[in-house]
Amino acid sequence: MSESWNLGKSQNFCLTLSAARSTEEVIELYGGDLGTARWLASEDCEIATGESTLLRAGPLGGWAFCVEFENPIGSLDGVVRKLSVNTETIILYHTAKALKVFQYVVNGQLVESFEPGYLSSSWGWSKHEFSRKVHELIPSSSNAVTACLHVISEHIGQPLTTDLLTGPLLSAVIDNPDRPTLARRAPGLRMTTPPGTDSTLGRRL
């Protein structure tokens, strides 16, 4: 794999990857304005301030990704549900409080979820066995986020590189997103069994 995205050292970020989505579609599904979005390198982007969030989106093979570093909204139910309608979406986020979460969502339904580094947190199951693959890598990886990025790269068949992350990406700022509405619980994105409990959800996915 090419040099991994330099996300392993980031204390706060949210990365989403959605199959069969265009970059422009992803920006719109987040609630961004395509009329003001621009293809910019990271050094030329506005800095997110206050409650705003900066979306950085681009194509990756048959997938489209979006990454945020300040005040991210990509892990909120209202965004995840839209991104995953009639497709599959992977979410990886790391909060400033050191919480790391990997989720796999298909058509608005949470199929697999876990906190990398804590195998007992695993919930659900898919044929891709993301939790197993990540936790097999963690002992030999520099950190849990790097292990997740490696597994994601293998799944989508494309390298996740630092050059891609810092180079020109479709960028848009959302000022003061409606977080209460976006955070409103969507039934299909809720765990129905405690972490560590075997679940048959997603057995055919």
C-alpha positions as CSV (number, residue, x, y, z in Angstrom):
1,M,0.0,0.0,0.0
2,S,1.2,3.5,-0.7
3,E,2.0,5.9,2.1
4,S,-1.1,6.0,4.3
5,W,-3.1,9.2,4.8
6,N,-1.6,11.0,7.8
7,L,-4.6,10.5,9.9
8,G,-3.0,8.3,12.6
9,K,-1.7,11.4,14.4
10,S,-4.9,13.4,14.1
11,Q,-6.8,13.9,17.3
12,N,-10.1,14.9,15.7
13,F,-11.4,13.8,12.3
14,C,-14.3,12.1,10.5
15,L,-13.8,10.2,7.3
16,T,-16.6,8.8,5.2
17,L,-16.4,6.7,2.0
18,S,-19.5,5.9,0.0
19,A,-19.7,3.5,-3.0
20,A,-21.1,4.7,-6.3
21,R,-21.3,8.3,-5.2
22,S,-19.9,11.3,-7.1
23,T,-17.8,13.9,-5.2
24,E,-20.4,16.5,-5.9
25,E,-23.2,14.3,-4.6
26,V,-21.4,13.7,-1.4
27,I,-21.0,17.5,-0.8
28,E,-24.7,18.0,-1.3
29,L,-25.7,15.0,0.9
30,Y,-23.6,16.6,3.7
31,G,-25.6,19.8,3.2
32,G,-22.8,21.7,1.4
33,D,-23.4,24.3,-1.3
34,L,-22.0,23.3,-4.6
35,G,-22.4,26.9,-5.8
36,T,-19.6,27.9,-3.4
37,A,-17.6,24.7,-3.4
38,R,-14.1,24.9,-5.0
39,W,-11.4,22.4,-5.9
40,L,-8.6,23.5,-3.5
41,A,-5.4,22.1,-2.0
42,S,-5.5,21.9,1.8
43,E,-3.2,24.9,2.2
44,D,-5.6,27.1,0.2
45,C,-8.8,26.2,2.2
46,E,-10.6,28.4,4.7
47,I,-10.1,27.4,8.3
48,A,-13.2,26.2,10.0
49,T,-14.1,28.5,12.9
50,G,-16.8,28.5,15.6
51,E,-19.3,25.8,14.8
52,S,-18.5,25.6,11.1
53,T,-17.1,22.5,9.4
54,L,-14.9,22.3,6.3
55,L,-15.8,19.5,3.9
56,R,-12.9,18.0,1.8
57,A,-14.3,15.5,-0.7
58,G,-12.9,13.6,-3.7
59,P,-13.2,10.5,-5.9
60,L,-11.4,7.2,-5.0
61,G,-12.0,4.5,-7.6
62,G,-15.7,3.7,-7.5
63,W,-16.1,5.5,-4.2
64,A,-16.2,9.1,-3.0
65,F,-14.8,10.2,0.3
66,C,-15.2,13.2,2.6
67,V,-13.0,14.2,5.5
68,E,-13.4,16.8,8.2
69,F,-11.1,17.9,11.0
70,E,-13.0,20.5,12.9
71,N,-16.5,20.2,14.3
72,P,-17.2,17.1,12.0
73,I,-20.8,16.1,11.2
74,G,-20.1,13.1,9.0
75,S,-20.8,10.6,11.8
76,L,-24.2,12.0,12.6
77,D,-27.2,9.9,11.7
78,G,-28.7,12.5,9.4
79,V,-25.6,12.5,7.2
80,V,-24.9,8.8,7.4
81,R,-28.4,7.8,6.4
82,K,-28.3,10.0,3.3
83,L,-24.8,8.8,2.3
84,S,-25.8,5.2,2.5
85,V,-29.1,5.1,0.8
86,N,-29.0,2.4,-1.9
87,T,-25.3,1.9,-1.4
88,E,-22.6,1.2,1.3
89,T,-20.8,3.7,3.5
90,I,-17.8,3.3,5.7
91,I,-17.3,5.8,8.6
92,L,-14.1,6.2,10.6
93,Y,-13.9,8.9,13.2
94,H,-11.7,9.9,16.1
95,T,-12.8,12.5,18.7
96,A,-10.7,14.8,20.8
97,K,-11.6,12.6,23.7
98,A,-9.7,9.7,22.1
99,L,-12.8,7.8,21.1
100,K,-12.3,5.9,17.8
101,V,-15.2,4.3,15.9
102,F,-15.4,2.3,12.7
103,Q,-18.9,1.7,11.2
104,Y,-20.2,0.0,8.1
105,V,-23.6,1.0,6.9
106,V,-25.7,-0.4,4.0
107,N,-28.8,1.4,2.8
108,G,-29.4,3.2,6.1
109,Q,-28.8,0.1,8.2
110,L,-25.9,-0.2,10.6
111,V,-24.3,-3.6,9.8
112,E,-21.0,-3.6,11.6
113,S,-19.6,-1.3,14.3
114,F,-16.6,-1.3,16.7
115,E,-14.0,0.7,18.5
116,P,-10.6,-0.2,17.0
117,G,-8.3,-1.6,19.6
118,Y,-11.2,-3.1,21.7
119,L,-12.4,-6.3,20.2
120,S,-15.1,-6.7,22.8
121,S,-16.8,-3.5,21.4
122,S,-17.5,-5.3,18.1
123,W,-21.2,-5.3,17.1
124,G,-22.9,-6.9,14.1
125,W,-21.3,-8.8,11.2
126,S,-20.7,-8.5,7.5
127,K,-19.0,-10.8,4.9
128,H,-16.2,-8.2,4.9
129,E,-15.3,-8.9,8.6
130,F,-13.9,-5.5,9.1
131,S,-13.5,-5.9,12.9
132,R,-11.6,-9.1,12.5
133,K,-9.3,-7.8,9.9
134,V,-8.5,-4.6,11.8
135,H,-7.9,-6.3,15.1
136,E,-5.6,-8.8,13.4
137,L,-3.5,-5.9,12.1
138,I,-3.4,-3.8,15.3
139,P,-0.7,-5.8,17.1
140,S,1.7,-5.2,14.1
141,S,0.5,-1.7,13.2
142,S,1.7,1.7,14.6
143,N,-1.8,2.5,15.8
144,A,-5.5,1.5,15.4
145,V,-6.4,4.2,13.0
146,T,-3.6,3.2,10.6
147,A,-4.8,-0.4,10.8
148,C,-8.3,0.8,9.9
149,L,-7.0,2.8,6.9
150,H,-5.1,-0.2,5.6
151,V,-8.3,-2.4,5.8
152,I,-10.3,0.3,4.1
153,S,-7.7,0.7,1.3
154,E,-7.9,-3.1,0.7
155,H,-11.7,-3.1,0.6
156,I,-12.0,-0.3,-1.9
157,G,-9.0,-1.3,-3.9
158,Q,-7.4,2.1,-3.8
159,P,-4.5,3.5,-1.8
160,L,-5.3,6.3,0.7
161,T,-2.3,8.6,0.3
162,T,-1.2,11.8,2.0
163,D,-0.8,13.5,-1.4
164,L,-4.5,12.8,-2.1
165,L,-5.5,14.2,1.3
166,T,-3.6,17.4,0.9
167,G,-4.0,17.9,-2.9
168,P,-6.9,19.6,-4.7
169,L,-10.2,18.3,-3.3
170,L,-13.7,19.7,-3.6
171,S,-14.0,21.9,-0.6
172,A,-16.9,23.6,1.1
173,V,-17.6,25.2,4.4
174,I,-20.9,24.6,6.2
175,D,-21.5,27.5,8.6
176,N,-23.4,26.5,11.8
177,P,-24.9,23.2,10.6
178,D,-28.1,22.1,12.3
179,R,-26.5,19.6,14.6
180,P,-29.7,18.8,16.6
181,T,-31.5,17.8,13.5
182,L,-28.6,15.8,12.0
183,A,-28.0,14.0,15.3
184,R,-31.7,12.9,15.5
185,R,-31.7,9.1,15.9
186,A,-32.4,7.0,12.8
187,P,-33.7,3.6,13.9
188,G,-31.6,1.6,11.4
189,L,-28.4,3.2,12.7
190,R,-28.9,2.2,16.3
191,M,-27.3,-0.9,17.8
192,T,-30.0,-3.4,18.8
193,T,-27.7,-5.6,20.9
194,P,-24.9,-4.7,23.4
195,P,-21.3,-4.6,22.0
196,G,-19.7,-8.0,22.2
197,T,-23.0,-9.8,21.7
198,D,-23.2,-12.0,18.6
199,S,-25.6,-10.5,16.0
200,T,-27.0,-12.0,12.8
201,L,-27.6,-8.5,11.3
202,G,-25.9,-8.3,7.9
203,R,-25.2,-12.0,7.5
204,R,-25.9,-11.8,3.8
205,L,-24.2,-8.4,3.2
